[in-house]
Amino acid sequence: MSSAYRNKESGILAKFISAVESAKAMEGFCVSSCERREFPGLDGGVLVADVYGPVGAPTVLLLHGGGQTRHAWGRAAQTLGAAGWRTVALDLPGHGDSSWAANGDYRIETLAERMCRIWRELGTPLAVVGASLGGLISMAAVGRADAPPINALVLVDIAPRMEEAGVERIVHFMRAQPDGFATLEEAALHIAAYRGRPMDGPIEGLKKNLRLNAQGRWVWHWDPRLMSEANHNHRRDPDGYERALRGLQAPTLLLRGQRSDVISEEDARALVHTLPQARFVDLKGAGHMIAGDANDAFAASVVDFLHEVMPPTHASAGGN
């Protein structure tokens, strides 16, 4: 390894450590450390985002998984902002504080069309980071004729071809409690059973993913129609996602949780081999919910990748 390469890596590591420390200092203080922004949503509604980092810097758009909210990224959003990128953590349509679709239409093509509008509004340089459902939307969006260019794509434990057993486990988890939970403790046990380990952090943190309904029950902070047969079945289109990615020229990073039961290592490596500027990282100790299982390692991988393909101080030459 050359001394120049070692110096570059040391510089990136130092910047990441500094960003993590800044993010830890900001954690829990979104009112002062980030701004709330709204984008046009479905059917005249709005999509809500938290925005971190300097105005005018290259933008990183974070798109969470199904049934999650913009808070699912943990410190990663603050870390990216502190490292110099304008970081937008968005609540997907029907999730969190974003509006629900009036007709319950959350098909991938509907969400991809809306995402292209947001990409256009954000402008370039732009990197898109999509986890699970957010990744499916991103893959579908880059293949649209009206897709604006992006400078980088990060797919977080998602690929066109998925393991059926892992997908069904997610579906069962999301459909299992239609009437909600009597207490936050009950919800925490449900989540722990799915993840295979106790919940991290104070239980009050679940209020970011649950809301108290009129019956005094804690229900998920997303539209249950997201999991209708029509919406769910429409997401199962591996050939369509592969076609959408064929024209992608932007540098791409595929992050897989080493313990994932949703994406196999074989399918992850197969996808990377079909893309002209793609790389693969298998994160030790993480399952499908990478940002929750290994937040610092996840953030470090994204920071390292973006420093190379879309540095925070100036635009890169990448694009789709």
N, C-alpha and C positions, 0 to 999 in steps of 0.2 A: 504494500500500500504506500503510495507516494506521500511525501510530507505535505504537499499542497492539498491532497484529498483529506488527510488527517486534520489539517487546519480548518478546512471547510466544514468537516463533520463536527469538530470541536466548537466552531462558531455557532452552528445550528443548534447543538445541544445546549450551549450556554444561553442562547436566545429562548429555547424552549423552557429551560429551568426558570428563567426570569419571568416568562409568560405565565407559567404555572403558579409561581409565587404571587404574581399580580392577580391571577384569577382567584386564588384562595383568599386573598385580601378582599376581593370584590364579592365573593360568594355570599348570597343572602341579601345583597344590597342592590338589587336590580333598579330600584327607584333612582339611585344616584349614579350607577355605573352603566346603565343601558337605557335606551329609549324605546318606547312602544311605537310601532308603525302599523298602519293598516293598508292592505291592498284590496282591490276589487275582488269579491268572491263570487260564488255561484248565485244565480237568481237575484242579483242586486244586493247580496250580503257582503260581508267583509271577511278578509283573512288577517289574522293578528300575528304579529311577529315581535320579538325582542331583538334589538340591534345593538351590537357592541363594536368597538373599534373606531379608528379615525375616519372622519368624513373624507371622501375622495380616494380612499385606498381601494385596491382591488377587492372585489366582493366574494364572500363565501356564503352560499345559501345552504342551510341545513334542513333536510326534509326527513322527519322522523318516521317510524314504523306505524303500522295500523294499530289503533287503540291506544297510542301514546299521545304526548303533547310536546310542545316546544321545549319543555323542561327535561325531556328524556336525555338530552345531551350532557347533563351534569355540568361539570366545570369546563368541558371541551369548548363550548361557545365562548365563554369568557377567556379561555386560554388563547384561542385564535384571535379574538379581538385585541387582547393584550400584546400579542405577537405582531400586530400591525395590519391585520386584514379587517375590512368592514364585514362583520359577521352577522348574518340574518338568520335567526332561528324561528321558523315559521310553524304555526299550527295549521296542519292540512285541513282542507274542507271537511266539515263535520266533526272536527276534533277540537278539544280545548276551548279557547275563547273565539274560535272562528265560527262563522255562520254555518248552519245546516242547509243542505240542498232542499228546496221546497218540495221537489218530487222524489227525493230519496235516490237520485241518480248519482252514484259514485263509481261508475264504470271507469276503467283505466283511460279510455279515450277521452272521456269528459274531463278527468283530472289532468291528463297530459295537455289538453288544449288550454286549460286554465294556467297550468304551470308555464307554458310558453309565453303567455301574456306577462307573467311576473318576471320571467327572464328578460323579456324585452324592456320592461320598466326599469329593471336593475341595471341594464347595460353591461358593457364589458370594460375591463377584464372580469370574468365571472367563473367561479368554480362551483360545481353543484355536488353536494354530499348527500346521498340518499340511502337510508337504511330500510330494508325490508319493503314495505309498501312504498315508501319514499323513493326507493331504488327502482321499483317497477315503474312508477310514474316517470322517473328520470329516463329510463331506457326507452319507454314508449315515446317520450317527448322528443328525444334527439332524432328519432326517425321520422318525425312529421315534416311535411314540406314547408310549413311555416315556422319551423324551429329556428330561433335566433342562435348565433354562434355562442359556444361556451369555450372557455380556455382549459378546463380540466373537469374530470368526472371521477368521483369516488363512490364506489358501490360497497355498501356495508352489509356483509353477510347476505348477499342477494345476487342471483344470476338468473338467466333465462330458464335454466333447468333446475328444479328443486326436488328435494326428497319428499315423497308423498307423506310418509309417516310424520315427519317434522312439521309439515304444513298442517296436517290434520290435528296435531297436538295444539298448535296455535289456535286453530278454529274452535276446538273444543273449549279451550281456556276462555276465549272471547265470548262464546255463546253460553257458557255454563251458569251464569248468574244474572238472568234477565231482570230479576226483581231487586238486584243489588244486595247490600250487606247491612246487617243491623248495626255493626260497629266497624271502626277502622281496623281494630284487631282482627276481626273476622276476614276482612279484605286482605290484610297482611298475610294471614295463614294461606289464603287462596293463592296469592302471588308466590309465596315461598314453596308451595307444593308444585307449582309450575316450574319455577327456576331450580328447584332441588337444593335450595339453601335459604336460610333466614333472610329477611329483608334487611338491607343496609340502611343506616341512618335512623333518625327519629321518625316515629310513625306519623307524626303530623305532616311529614312530607307527602303522604298519600293524598292530601287535599289538593295537590296539583293535578292529580289524575282522577279524582272522584269529586262528585258534587252531592250535596244533601238535597233530596227531592222533597216534595210537599208531604210525602208520607213518612218523612223522617228516616228514609233509607239512603245509604251511600251507594250511588250508581256511577258507572263509568262516565267520564267526561267526553263522551263521543256519541254520535248518532247510531243507535243500534241497527238502523237500516244499512249501515256499512257492511254488515255481515249477512245480508239477504242472499238467497241463492243466486239471483241475477247478478248482483255486484261481485260476489265472491267467485262464481264460475267464470266471469268475464276476465278475471286476473290470471287464469290458467291458459296461457298462450305462449309456450316456449318458442315456437317457430316465429311468432310475431315479434317477440323481443329480439330474437337473433337477427331478423330482417332489419329491425329498427337500428341495430348497432352496426350494421355492415358499412355504413358510410361514415362512421364516427372516426375522426382524425385527432380529436383532442386527447392529450395524455390521460390515461385512465389507471386508477388504482383500485384493485379488488381486495378488500379486507375481509377475511373469513375468521370466525371464531373457531379455534382448533377443536372445541367440543361441540360445534354446531351440528344439529340434526336436520337442518334445513338445506344447507349447501354442502355437497361432498367436495373433498379436496380434488377429486378427479374432474368434476364438472367445473370447479373454479379454474383449474389450470387449463382446461380445454377452452374456456371462454377467453382467457388471457392470450392464448396462442392465436386466436382469430382476430385480435385487435392490433393495429400497427404500433401503438405506443402504450402498451399496457404492462402492468406489473402486479404481482400477487404477494400478499403478506398474510401468513397464517398466525394469528395472535394467540399465544399460549395462555391457557387459563380462562379463555372467554368462550361463551356459548353464542347463541344467536343474538342475544342482546348485548352486543359488544360494548357499547358506550356505558352500559350499566355494570358489566362484569369486569372491564379493564379500562376505565376511563382515561387514566394517564397514558397507558400504552397506545390506546386508540388515538388520543390527541397528538402524541408524539409522532405516530406514523403519518397522520395527515399533515402536520406541520412540516415534517421532513420532505414529504412529497411536494407540497405546495411551494416550499422554498426553492425547489428545483424548477418547477414548471410554471409557477405564477407567483414570483416573489412579492412581498407586501409593498415594496417601495416603487415597483414599476411593472408595467404590463409585460407578459411573456409573449412569445411568438406563436403559442399554441392556438388551437381553434378547431371547431368541427365544421 
